[in-house]
Amino acid sequence: MWILLVSLAALRTAALPKVLNYIGAFSGVAGLITVVLPLEPVGAIFGIGLIVWFTWLGTVLLSDSQPKPTRAL
């Protein structure tokens, strides 16, 4: 649920790349499906999607290409 909400919030604010947000949203929905219905293929999509999402998110957050937030006076 957390991945889904973070991805949807980032889509609304354009804080992260769109494809990264779509991967997170898709993985979040797959994770919610596995809670309701224990389906192994959906669980695999959820797990692999999270690995991709966390790796890409870490790369984006650690890169210096993002503008640094400034304090307003």
C-alpha positions, 0 to 999 in steps of 0.5 A, a space after each residue: 500500500 505504501 509503494 502505491 501511495 508514494 507512486 501516486 503522490 509522486 505522479 501528482 507532483 512530478 517529483 520522480 520520473 513517470 515510468 518509475 511511478 508507474 512501476 511503483 503503482 503497478 507493483 503496489 496494486 499487485 501487492 494488494 492483490 496478493 493480500 486478497 488472493 494468494 496468486 504466485 505469478 502476481 506475487 512474483 510481479 510484486 517482488 520483482 517490481 519492488 526490486 526494480 522500484 527500490 533500485 531505481 528510486 535509490 539511484 534517482 535520490 542519490 543522483 546530483 541531477 535533481 535540484 536541491 530544495 532551498 529554504 524560503 526566507 
